Amino acid sequence: MDIPAPNLQPVCTLMVELGPILSMGPGRAGHRRIIPIIGGTVSGPELSGRILTLGADWQTILADGMAELDTRYAMETHDGATIEICNYGYRHGPKAVIDAIGRGEQVDPDSYYMRTHARLETGDPRYAWVNRTLFVGTGARAANSVRIDLFALR
């Protein structure tokens, strides 16, 4: 019996606007910081709407420079449903590239690794499928925003 390999289906692009970084200083596992999520857009074949002005990325920067991303925020779809997004992942790469991202410079997303896995949840029956679907994302960091291309794992 063969087990089918998973495939990825494009769902949406999250263009997440970020507020100024709030540094918490050193924590148990690394440097802790909070990055407020202050809005944005959602566009794609399965989901579209806007990122609500709430939530944050609760990051830990580990000793080797890797950023552990831990976000929780919400979107409102074009037709009024609210969907929670919990997104966890890693960003790492060569020190010069990560330093350039930290200075807010435009960096080629192929020059570093930024991947996430997401859990979406809603009580709206029109979007109940998100409650039982696994999602993965590829990302890119800009000076005041993050782009995540989200895919359903089918």
N, C-alpha and C positions, 0 to 999 in steps of 0.2 A: 504494500500500500504506500503510495506516494503522498506526502504532505505538501500541499501547495505553498509555494514561496509567497511571502507578502509582497504587495505592490503599493506604491504611493500614488494617491490621487490628490491633485492640487485642490485646496479648499479656499484659501484666501491669503492675502498679504496684509499683515498688521503693520501699519506705520505708526509707531508709538512715540509720542512727544514726551520729553523728559524735563523735569525741573532740575535745579542745581543739586549736586551731590552733597549729601549730609554725611560727614565722616563721623563714625562712632569710635574710631581708634582701634587698638588691638583687641581681639577677642580670643577665645580659646583656640580656634583653628586658624586664625589669620586676621588681617585688617578688615574690619566690618564697616560697611557703608550702606546708606539708604538713598535710593534714587527715586524721587516722586514721579509718578505717571500722571501727566496733566492733560491728556487728550490724545487725539489722533484719528486715523481712519482705518476702516476695514474694507477691502475690495477683493472680489474674487468670484469664482463660479458657484460656490456653495454658500458663502457668507459675505454680507456687505453691511456697512453701517458706520458707526463711530465708536471710538474708544472713549469711555466715560472718564471724567476728571476725578479719578480716585484710584487708589492703589499705589504700589511701589515695587521696586526691585530691591530685595534685601540681600545684598551681595557680600560675599566673603572673598577677599583676595588672599590666596594661599602664598606660602613662602616662595614657591617657584614661579609666581606671577600669574598663575591661572586664576581666572575669575569664576567663582561658583555663583550662578545666577538663580535666583529664587523669587519669582514674581507672582503677584496676585493682583488682578484688576478685572474690569468688566467692559463689555461692549453692549451697545444697543443696536439691534439690527435695523435695517432700512424700514421694516414693518413693525417696529415697536417691541420686539422681544429683548429681554435682558439675558445675557450669557456671561457667566463667570469664566475667567481664564486663569488657570494656575499653570505657570510655565517654569520648568526647571532645566538648567543646562550648564554648559561650560563654554568659556571663551579662553583660548590660549594661542600662543604663537611665538615667533621670534621676538626677543626683547625690544629691538628697534621698532618693530611693527606695533607692539602693544603700547610702547611709549608714545608713538605717533597718534594712536587712537586716544590715549590719555590727554594729549595736547589738543584734541578736537580736529585733527587733520583728517582729510579724506584718504582712506586706505582701501586698497583692492581687497574685497572680501575673500578672494582666493588665497591671500597671503597669510591668513590665520583661520583657526577653527572656531566656529560658533554654531553649536547645535543644541537643540532643546527637545524635551518631550513635554507635551501639554495635556492637561485634563480640562475639558470644557463641561459646564453644567448649566442646565436651565430647567425651569418648571413649565416653560411654554411648550405645549404639545406639538406645535409646528416644527420645532427644532429638537424633539426628543432624541433623534438619532445621535446628537453630540454626546448624550449621556452614556452611550454604549459604544463609542468609537475611540480608538487610541490615535493620538496625533503626534507627529514629529515636525520639527522646524529647522530651517537653516536661517542664519541671521547675519546682520551687518550692523555695526555701531557707527553712528555719525556724531557730530559734536553735541547735538541736542535731541537726538532721536535714535531709535532702533527700528530696523526693518526685520520682520520675521516672516518668511514664507512658510505657511503652515500646510501640512499634508496629512490626509487621513491614511492610516495604515490599514489597508484592506487585505 
